[in-house]
Amino acid sequence: MGNLDMLKKQHEEVLTLVKTISGMIADSPEEKSKEIAFNINALSGKLKMHLMSEDQFLYPSLMQNGNQAIRNTAQTFNHEMGNLAELFRTFAQKYNTPYKIIQDKIHFITESQKIFQLIEERIKNEDVKLYPLIATK
């Protein structure tokens, strides 16, 4: 299933960017604000494409699957994590320039930790619980 391989590869790319941005935030948000903003925009593009293909194609087809475990898992994940694209879009619009990051540094740090945790949780859940179900089909 080539589609699954592509989604897994996107997961790796997204996690790499999340780690990169988190490292820069931990290091020095002011000094690295240009790189952080650049990487947030890069992450935004990757995540948008990834979540769009999952939310519009993968999940709807899985929720129609003949296998009940796949249907239930897809429905649960879609219900719990279906608004991630919207949450990240709001976050990215709020902090997509160096000025915006420096201007509201404290909120930026706490909000980035929250949104990155949600992204990591979704990816982990999909990699551990959802994708293996599909791969065995």
C-alpha angles and dihedrals in degrees: 000000000000093000091063091051090052092050091049091050089051089051090056092048092049093048091049091054092046090052092047093051093044090052092052092048091051091046101047125322094193097048093042097039093114093052091042092053091046091051093045088056091047090049090047091057094046095044093047092055093043097047091043092056091046098042096041102035116010101045098042091051092046091051087059093047120130091229110085095207090056092045093049095045092048092048092048093048093045090051095045099039106021094108096055093101091055094044092051093046089055091047093049094049089051095050108024097117132056090240093056091049095050093040093061102020098154094052091042091056095048094042093048090052090052097046093043090051090053091049092048092048093051092048092046092049092049094046094045104032111018110032095049089055091054094043091058092054 
